[in-house]
Amino acid sequence: MCRLLSCLTALASIAFRSAIVAFRSAKVAELEDRVPLAKSSPEARYFRGAKGDYGLARYFRGAKGDYGLARYFRGAKGDYGLLGWCLALMLCAQHGMPASASAEQPKRPNILWITSEDNGPHLGCYGDQYATTPQLDALAARGMIYWNAWSNAPVCAPARTTIISGLYPPSTGSQHMRSMTRLPEGMLMYPQYLRAAGYYCTNNSKEDYNLQKPGQVWDESSNKAHWKNRQPGQPFFAVFNHTVTHESQIRRRPHQAVHDPSQVPLPAYHPDTPESRRDWAQYYDKLSELDELAGRNLRELEAAGLADDTIVFYYGDHGPGMPRSKRWPYDSGLRVPLIVYFPPQFRHLAPKEYQEGGRSQRLVGFIDLAPTVLSLAGIQPPDFYQGHAFAGEFAAEPPEYAYGFRGRMDERYDMVRSVRDQRYVYIRNYMPHKIYGQYIAYMFETPTTRVWKQLYDQGQLQPPRTYFWERKPPEELYDLQNDPDEVRNLASSTEHAEVLERLRAAQRKWAYEIRDLGFLPEYEIHERSAGTTPYEMGHDQARYDLRRIGRTAELASSLADDATGQLIERLGDDDSAVRYWAAQGLLMRGATAVRAARQPLREALSDQSPVVQILAAQALSQYGDEQDLKQSLPLLLKYADVSSHGLYLSMLALNGLDELGPKAAGVKAELAALPVEDSRVLGRMGHYVGNLLTKILRDLP
C-alpha cells in the first residue's frame, strides 16, 4: 500500500509540474510576439485578469463560476480534479472497489434542446385547436409550458446571438441582422463553460451568430453532431434544430394542403385572401412535420435508455415567418413556445412552480437560457450575464419585465424597442418616419406580403389591415389580455397613462443598464470600437455618452413640433451621434422643419461624420428646393458606392436614395453603374446592396 501511495503521489506531482510547465510555455509563446506590454494593454490582462476577464492568475486559482487550473487538481463541486482521481484510486486499492464506484458525486443531468424556426406557440398544448401537434402536446402533458416566453429578437441571427452569449445584442453591437462583432476577451459562449465542466456539447446544426466565436465553442457543430458520439458516461448538452417551419418553407410550392385553408384562423391585421389562408395553412402543416421530428428526437432518447437522465427543452426561435410577426418586436413576433420536462430524479432542479401538465406565467426570454443551462449543470452563471436562470441550483427570482428589440433587418435600417409585463406590451419607435412594412426583398417573397401590399396600394383595405404600410407612431401600447393581435394602440389613452409611463420608464432604464448601442448608427459602432470591442466601447462613458445621445434620440423621435429649435441647436454638438439624431429628427418632421434648418443642414453636408452628411443630404434632397437637391444628391450617390465607402455607409445612403423616389431619377444611370459587391463585406450580407439597388432602379421612371 505504501508503495502504491508513493507511486500515486509521484504521478500527481509529475502531472502537476508538467501541466504548469506546459501552460506557462504556451502562454509565453503566445505573448512573445506581443511585447512590450503596457500596463493597460490587452496582453497584460492575461496576467492580472480584469472584471469579466481571464487573467493568468485565474487559470490557477479559478474564479466565481470559472474553472481555474487549480480546480483540475483539487476538483470542484460536481467535478473530478486530478487529486480526486488519485484519492479515488487509493480508496479503490484499499477497499478493493472498482474505480467507477469511487466517492459519490452529484449526478449531473443530460440536457437536450429541441428547437424550431419561425414559429410561435401555435400548438395544441397552447390551446390552438387548429394545430395538430401530438408529440409536443404529450411532452407538455408530462412537463410544463411557459406561457410568456419571448425570443427578445424577432429574427433568427440576433435571437440566436442572445442565446449563445447570455447578453442582449444591443449591448454587444450585434443587434443588426447578420452583422458581426466580437465579445471582450475572456467572455465565453455558454457551451464553453459546459465543456470546461466536462459536458459533451453538440449543435445540429444552425449557428447564425452575429458574434465571432471565441475559440472552440462546440465539441461538434454540424448536421452529424449527436450526443451519441460522447465518451461513455459523459454528460451531454445537445441541440437539434429543425428548419421545416422556416419562413422559406411556408411559401414553398407546390404543396398539398393538409390543414383546410378555409378554416385557418387569421390575425386581425392580415387581409382575408386565398394567399393569406394558403400561407397560414401551410405554416400549420409544417408545424405538424416539426412535431414528428421532435417526436423522433424523444423516441431516440428513450430507445437509448436516457430519457430518465435527461432534461428536455423545446422552443421556437421567434414568431411565425409571416409579415408583422417575424422581424417585429410585438408579442406576435417575440412570443415563442417553451416546453420543459424534468425527469423525476432531477425534479430538485426544476422551477419551484413546476408540475406535470402545468403552465408557468413567469416572464422568460432567450436572455435567460444561457444562465439557466449553466445553473442546471451546477455552474454559477458569469457575472456579466444579463438574464436570470429560471431553474437549477442558481435560479433567480422572476423579472418584472421582458424586453425586445429590432435593428437593421437585412438591407433596411430601423430601431424599435419593446417591453412587456404580464398584461401589456409597450413599443418605442425611434424611427417613426419609416413605415412598418419597409421593402425587404426576402420578406416580399411570401405571397401574403405581396398581395397585402397590392391591396393597400389599391385602396381596398380598412384599418387595422392598413397600419402595416403606414408610418409608425412614436409609441404604442397594447393590452394583450383584450387585444392579443395588438391592433388597438392605447398610447394616447388617459385611462392607461400610468401603464404607459411605467413601461416607458422600464424601457429607458433597461437601455441605460445594458448600454444599448442601437443609439449609434451601425457605421459608428464599428468606428468607435476600433481596437477594442463594441461592448467595451459602450461601457466607456468617454467614448459613448449614452444619456446625452439617448435623450436626443428621444427628442428627435417624439415628433413634437416644438423640438425643432433644440434639434437645430444640437446639429452643432461635439458628439457626432447627437448630431446624427438631430439630423434624423429634422428629417422625421418633414418640410417645415427642414426649411427652418436649411442653413445648418447645408453646413452639415461637410460634417466630419459621414453619417451626419448622409442624413443632412437626405433631408435636403427630400424636403428642400431644387438647389438643395442639386447639392445633396451627388453626396448620397458618393456614399452609395460600397467599394469606396463600405457596407454601412452604402446601405444608409441607398436607403436615403430610395426614399427620394422620382427625385433620384437624375442619377439613375450612375446608380445602375454602382458596384453591388465588395470583397470586404461578409458573404452573408453580400446581397444587401444589390437588393437596394434593384428596388431603387425598378421604381425610378
ZAPALUM-646555 format. One record per residue (C-alpha): x, y, z; residue in three letters. Coordinates in steps of 0.02 Angstrom, whole numbers, plus 50000, padded with zeros to 5 digits. Last residue first. Layout:
XYZALA/...
//
This chain:
480455281846797PRO/481285275046955LEU/480445260747047ASP/481455246546971ARG/483075256146994LEU/482765258647179ILE/482245240447212LYS/483715233047117THR/484925245047202LEU/484305240147374LEU/484385221447342ASN/486125223047266GLY/486745232347419VAL/486045218647533TYR/486715203847434HIS/488415202147521GLY/487755201847699MET/488005182947719ARG/489635184147625GLY/490425196547742LEU/490845212747651VAL/492685216547624ARG/492675209347447SER/491395222247391ASP/489825218847293GLU/488435228447206VAL/489555240447111PRO/488715256547051LEU/488365258446865ALA/486465257446883ALA/486545271247013LEU/487515282546893GLU/486205279646758ALA/484795283446879LYS/485605299546941VAL/484285311746881GLY/482885299846930ALA/483285302147115ALA/481855314547139LYS/480685301047072PRO/480765291647239GLY/481785300947368LEU/481545287447500GLU/482575275247396ASP/484015287547396LEU/484005287847586GLY/484035268947598ASN/485455269247472LEU/486445281447580ALA/486255270947738LEU/486635254847644MET/488225262247569SER/488785269547734LEU/488635252647818TYR/489365242347676LEU/490995251147642GLY/491445268247573HIS/492355265547410SER/491785248247355SER/490065251047430VAL/489715266147319ASP/488135273547397ALA/489225286247487TYR/489555295647326LYS/487745294647266LEU/487145302447428LEU/488405316547405LEU/487905318947223PRO/486075321147278LEU/486435334747405SER/486935350047303GLN/485705347847160LYS/484325343147281LEU/484655358347390ASP/484635369547237GLN/482995361947180GLU/482185365547349ASP/482245355747510GLY/481145341647575TYR/481865325447507GLN/483545331447446SER/483825342347599LEU/483345328747723ALA/484325315447627GLN/485885326247619ALA/485795330147805ALA/485615311647845LEU/487095307147732ILE/488225320947800GLN/487825315747978VAL/488295297947935VAL/489905303947854PRO/490465312248016SER/491645327147998GLN/490165337347936ASP/490295344547760SER/488455341947717LEU/488105348147895ALA/488325366147836GLU/486845363747720ARG/485865356547867LEU/486285371747973PRO/485675383047830GLN/484065373747794ARG/483505371347975ALA/481835380447964ALA/481555373347790ARG/481955355947854VAL/480725357947998ALA/479295363147884THR/479685350147750ALA/479735334447855GLY/479715331348042ARG/480665314948029MET/482075323247930LEU/482295336048069LEU/482375322148198GLY/483615312148096GLN/484765327348081ALA/484705329648270ALA/484965310948292TRP/486565311448188TYR/487155327248277ARG/487005318348444VAL/487925303548370ALA/489305315148307SER/489645321648482ASP/490285339648489ASP/488535346648463ASP/488195358948321GLY/486685349748250LEU/486085350248429ARG/485495368148409GLU/484435363448259ILE/483685349248360LEU/483265361148503GLN/482385373048383GLY/481385358948304THR/480755352048470ALA/479145362348471ASP/478385351348337ASP/478505335548443ALA/478925320748331LEU/479485311248488SER/480815302948381SER/482035317548388ALA/481795320948574LEU/482005302548616GLU/483565301448508ALA/484245317248588THR/483965309948762ARG/484845294048708GLY/486375303248645ILE/486545313148807ARG/486195297848914ARG/487305286348812LEU/488895296448817ASP/489905283348725TYR/491775285648708ARG/492095294548872ALA/490725284548959GLN/491605268148918ASP/490345253948934HIS/489865255348752GLY/491685254548698MET/491915238548797GLU/490375230448720TYR/490815236848546PRO/492525228448557THR/494305235348559THR/495505242048428GLY/494125250648331ALA/492595252248444SER/492115269748388ARG/492205265348204GLU/491235249048219HIS/489765255948316ILE/489945271748212GLU/489475263148049TYR/487965254948131GLU/487255271848182PRO/487385273748370LEU/485815273848476PHE/485725255048450GLY/487215253148566LEU/486105249748718ASP/487175251548874ARG/486365236348959ILE/485815246849108GLU/485435262549008TYR/484305253648884ALA/483465244149026TRP/483065260249119LYS/482315268048961ARG/481215252848930GLN/480645252249111ALA/480245270949109ALA/479155268748954ARG/478335253849038LEU/477865264049191ARG/477345279349090GLU/476205269348977LEU/475415259849122VAL/475075276149213GLU/474315284049057ALA/473155269249027HIS/471495277749063GLU/472125293348976THR/472255283148816SER/473525290548695SER/474665275448696ALA/473185263448690LEU/473515256848514ASN/472165244548462ARG/472925231948339VAL/473955220948454GLU/473285203848396ASP/473035198648578PRO/471875213548612ASP/470935210648775ASN/472275201648875GLN/473725207848772LEU/473285225948808ASP/474335235748686TYR/475385251448698LEU/476235260248554GLU/477435274948549GLU/478245286048418PRO/476845282348294PRO/477345271948142LYS/477145277047962ARG/475965266947853GLU/476015250247763TRP/475755239547919PHE/474295250247975TYR/473115246447831THR/472415229947896ARG/471845238548057PRO/471075247947973PRO/470215246047804GLN/470915238947644LEU/470495240747459GLN/471445256847425GLY/472375249447276GLN/474055252147361ASP/473395242947513TYR/472785228347409LEU/474485226947325GLN/475395227547492LYS/474345213047561TRP/474545203347399VAL/476435204647405ARG/476595200547590THR/475395185847584THR/476325178447436PRO/477975177447534THR/479455182647426GLU/479185200347490PHE/480045196147654MET/481665191847564TYR/481715208247467ALA/481395219047618ILE/480275233747573TYR/479865243147731GLN/478255236547807GLY/478185246547968TYR/478365263247882ILE/479895273947919LYS/479605291347992HIS/479385283348163PRO/481235279648181MET/481445277948370TYR/479855267748385ASN/479565262848566ARG/478335248448587ILE/477485244248752TYR/476685227248787VAL/475375224948922TYR/474755210249026ARG/476095200849121GLN/477405214049085ASP/478065218948916ARG/479475229048842VAL/479855234348664SER/481245243248570ARG/481225248548387VAL/482655255048280MET/482585253548090ASP/483765251547944TYR/483315240847794ARG/484525229347700GLU/484295213747808ASP/483265219647956MET/484265233248042ARG/483795234148225GLY/482305227248318ARG/482225224548505PHE/481295215348642GLY/481245215748830TYR/480355205648965ALA/479805213749127TYR/479605210649313GLU/480965197549321PRO/480655181149412PRO/481805177549559GLU/483405168449518ALA/483845150049494ALA/485655146049539PHE/485475127449578GLU/484355123949430GLY/482895133149350ALA/482385150649294PHE/484145157449274ALA/484045176349251HIS/484735186349105GLY/486095199449083GLN/487625188349100TYR/489175198049152PHE/489285189949323ASP/489575172849249PRO/488245159449283PRO/488615147949431GLN/488885130649361ILE/487875116149433GLY/487385109249262ALA/485605115549282LEU/486295132749326SER/487325132849167LEU/485755128849067VAL/484795142649155THR/486145155949136PRO/486185152748948ALA/484295151848925LEU/483835167949016ASP/484215180348876ILE/483115169348768PHE/481685175848871GLY/480625171449021VAL/479145180249100LEU/478405168249228ARG/476605162849194GLN/477055144549212SER/475845131349149ARG/475725113749215GLY/475505096849134GLY/476655089449264GLU/477125102349394GLN/478495115349406TYR/478135130949508GLU/479785129349603LYS/480745128249441PRO/481545111149414ALA/483245106549484LEU/482535095949626HIS/481485087249494ARG/483085079349428PHE/482745061249479GLN/480935062849423PRO/481315067749243PRO/481185086549210PHE/480255092049054TYR/480215109748985VAL/479095117048849ILE/479395134348775LEU/478285140748634PRO/478765157848567VAL/478165175648588ARG/479305188048500LEU/478505191948333GLY/476665191848383SER/477105199348553ASP/477725214048452TYR/479575215548415PRO/479325213848227TRP/480515204148112ARG/479405188648105LYS/477615192748153SER/477145208048051ARG/477365198147889PRO/477345179147913MET/478815168547968GLY/477985164648133PRO/478735171548296GLY/480475168148362HIS/481705153448387ASP/480425140348435GLY/480655130548597TYR/480805112848664TYR/481795109048821PHE/482195091748889VAL/483085086749049ILE/483905069849025THR/484315055349141ASP/482615046649140ASP/482525047848950ALA/484255040248929LEU/483835021948894GLY/484475023348715ALA/482735019548648ALA/482005033648753GLU/483235046448683LEU/482855040748506GLU/480995042048543ARG/481225060048600LEU/482165065448445ASN/480875056548335ARG/479475065448425GLY/480305082048385ALA/480365077048202LEU/478515072348208GLU/478055089048284ASP/479065098148153LEU/478035090048017GLU/476445095348108SER/477125113048120LEU/477435112447933LYS/475605108947902ASP/475185123648016TYR/476275135147912TYR/475465128147755GLN/473785133547823ALA/474455151047857TRP/475175152747682ASP/473585146147598ARG/472455157247701ARG/473475172747663SER/473545168647477GLU/471685165047467PRO/471345182147542THR/470695187947711ASP/471845202647740PRO/473055201347887HIS/472955213348036TYR/471575204148131ALA/472565187948137PRO/471865173748031LEU/471215157148100PRO/471295143547965VAL/469635135247922GLN/469585139047736SER/471405134047720PRO/470995116047772ASP/472535108547855HIS/473355095247747VAL/473745106047597ALA/474745098147456GLN/476185109847420HIS/476895115647254PRO/477595127447309ARG/478705133647450ARG/477895148147543ARG/477865140447717ILE/479585133047689GLN/480565149247664SER/479865156447825GLU/480585141747923HIS/479415128347991THR/480415113847920VAL/482045120547994THR/482305109048143HIS/483705112448267ASN/484375098148374PHE/485405104548519VAL/486395093148635ALA/487125095048809PHE/487935078948864PHE/488525070149021PRO/489975058148993GLN/489635040149045GLY/490495032948893PRO/491315046748790GLN/490165056848678ARG/489675052448499ASN/487885047748549LYS/487525065948590TRP/487465070048405HIS/488285081648279ALA/488115074948101LYS/487255090348031ASN/488675100448104SER/489265108248266SER/490415096548363GLU/491305098448528ASP/490555115748523TRP/491275133048560VAL/493065131548501GLN/493885148648512GLY/492995165048548PRO/491645163048412LYS/491385179248318GLN/489715186948360LEU/488185189248250ASN/487785170848270TYR/486955160348135ASP/487285143548221GLU/486225130248135LYS/486705111948163SER/486455100548248ASN/487415107748394ASN/488415096748511THR/489145098748685CYS/489975084648783TYR/489955090848962TYR/491515090049070GLY/491395106449165ALA/492525115049039ALA/491315109148905ARG/489865117348996LEU/490795133849012TYR/491235133148827GLN/489415129148785PRO/488935146148862TYR/489945157248748MET/491475164848828LEU/491915182248889MET/493785182548922GLY/494235194948787GLU/492775206148750PRO/491495198848630LEU/491675202348446ARG/490585209548307THR/489725203048151MET/488105208648069SER/486845195948008ARG/485315206248056MET/485815220748167HIS/485805217848354GLN/487655213248367SER/488315229248446GLY/488725219848606THR/487465228748719SER/486145229148581PRO/486415210148567PRO/485695206948742TYR/486965195748828LEU/486955177348876GLY/488115174748728SER/487395159548639ILE/485575163748675ILE/485605182148628THR/486575178348469THR/485235165748424ARG/483915179348432ALA/485015191748339PRO/485275179048197ALA/483495172248189CYS/482275186648186VAL/481045193648313PRO/482345197248449ALA/481965195048635ASN/481395177048599SER/479985179148724TRP/479145166048835ALA/477515170648921ASN/476515154548933TRP/477965143648986TYR/477445125548967ILE/477705111349090MET/478165092949078GLY/477165076749066ARG/475745084648969ALA/476945096548881ALA/477895081948807LEU/476245074348751ALA/475745090748667ASP/477435090948581LEU/477095073848506GLN/475255076948467PRO/475495093048366THR/473995095648250THR/473545114048263ALA/471795121048230TYR/471295119548413GLN/472695131048472ASP/472605129748661GLY/474455130948700TYR/474585111948713CYS/473835110748538GLY/475245121048466LEU/475325138048383HIS/476535144948512PRO/477515154848382GLY/478515148048238ASN/479975154148135ASP/481235140448169GLU/481255125048279SER/482215119348431THR/482445103248527ILE/483635105948671TRP/484265090748765LEU/485145091748933ILE/485995076949017ASN/485865078549203PRO/487305078549327ARG/487425065549463LYS/488125072549624PRO/489745063449661GLN/489895048249774GLU/491675042549810ALA/492275028749696SER/491205015049618ALA/491885017749443SER/493645014549509ALA/493194996649554PRO/493184992749741MET/494514982549835GLY/494424993349988HIS/496214999849995GLN/496544999249808ALA/494905007949772CYS/495245020849905LEU/496945024549831MET/496185025849657LEU/494885037949722ALA/496225048349805LEU/497165049349640CYS/495575053749547TRP/495175067549670GLY/496945074149656LEU/496685075749469LEU/495055085149494GLY/493365077349469TYR/491935089749460ASP/490195090949537GLY/490825103949660LYS/492635106349621ALA/494195095949596GLY/495865098849681ARG/496935096149527PHE/495865102149383TYR/495195115149501ARG/496915122749519ALA/496955126349334LEU/495495138049358GLY/493735133649302TYR/492565148249322ASP/490875151549405GLY/491715163249528LYS/493555162049493ALA/494905149049466GLY/496535149649564ARG/497715144049427PHE/496895149849266TYR/496285164849363ARG/498055170549394ALA/498395170749208LEU/496985183149182GLY/495265178149121TYR/494105192949104ASP/492405197849172GLY/493225211149279LYS/495055210249241ALA/496445197449240GLY/498185201249307ARG/499205190349191PHE/498235188749029TYR/497655206449058ARG/499405212549024ALA/499205207048845GLU/497635217648821PRO/498685232948862SER/498345243549015SER/500055241349096LYS/500895241548927ALA/501715225448874LEU/503145227048751PRO/502895214048685VAL/501575204848582ARG/502585192148485ASP/503175183548643GLU/501405182848712LEU/500775166448643GLU/502435158048667ALA/502465163448848VAL/500675157548872LYS/501025140548796ALA/502625138448895SER/501735142849058ARG/500345130349024PHE/501545116548976ALA/502655119649127VAL/501175120349246ILE/500395104649171ALA/502035095249181SER/502295100349362ARG/500545094449409PHE/500695078149314ALA/502385074349392ILE/501735077949567SER/500145067749540ALA/501125052949475LEU/502365054149618ALA/500935054049743THR/500155039249654LEU/501785029549656CYS/502095033249840SER/500335028249884LEU/500535011949790LEU/502205008349875ARG/501425011950043CYS/500005000050000MET/
//
